């Protein structure tokens, strides 16, 4: 059944269960059993992520992260 891969910057540990639940609920709304839904969170440090030729640690240095 569905395997959802989320590529993201590091997120707070407390937010991960909420994210997993909300993603799972999307599939449950489509009548897919929650037990069949797998969510994988892959976190990449901003130094290891870039776009437009620039590291995100530089590009988004002023971004406030909660």
N, C-alpha and C positions, 0 to 999 in steps of 0.2 A: 504494500500500500504506500501512501505518500511518505517520502523522505524530503524534508524541507531543510535546505542548507542556508544559513544566514551568515554572510560575510560582513563583519562590522569592526569598528574600532572597539577597544575595550569598553565594556559597560559594567555598571555596578552589579555586584553579586545579587543584591536584593531585587533588581529589576528583571533578572533572567527568568524566574518562575512566572512572572506576569507575562513576559514576552512569549514564553512557551505555551502558556494557557491560552492567550489570545490567538496565536497562530493555530493551535489545535482547534479552538472553537470555530474558526472559519470552516474547517473541514467537517466538524460535527454538524454545522448548519447545512452542509451538503449531504447529510445522512451517512457520513463515513464514521465508523466507530472510533472513539478517541484512542482506544488501545491499538489501533492500526496506524496511528500518526506518529512519526518520529521527527523530532526537531533537533538539528545540530547547529550549535553556535560556534563559529570560528572567529576568534578575535585576533586582530592584527594591530600591533602597535603603530602609531602614526608615523614613526620613523621608517617603518617598513612598507608604507602605503604611499603611493604618489599618483598624481594625475597632472596633466599639462606640463610634465617635465619638472615637477616640484614635489618635494616631500610634503605630506599632509601636516607633519609637525611644524613646518614652516608656513605653509599655505593657510592653515587654520590656527595659527598660534594665539590669536585673540579670541577664539571661540570659547565661550564659557560652557564647561561640561559639568552637568549635575550628576 
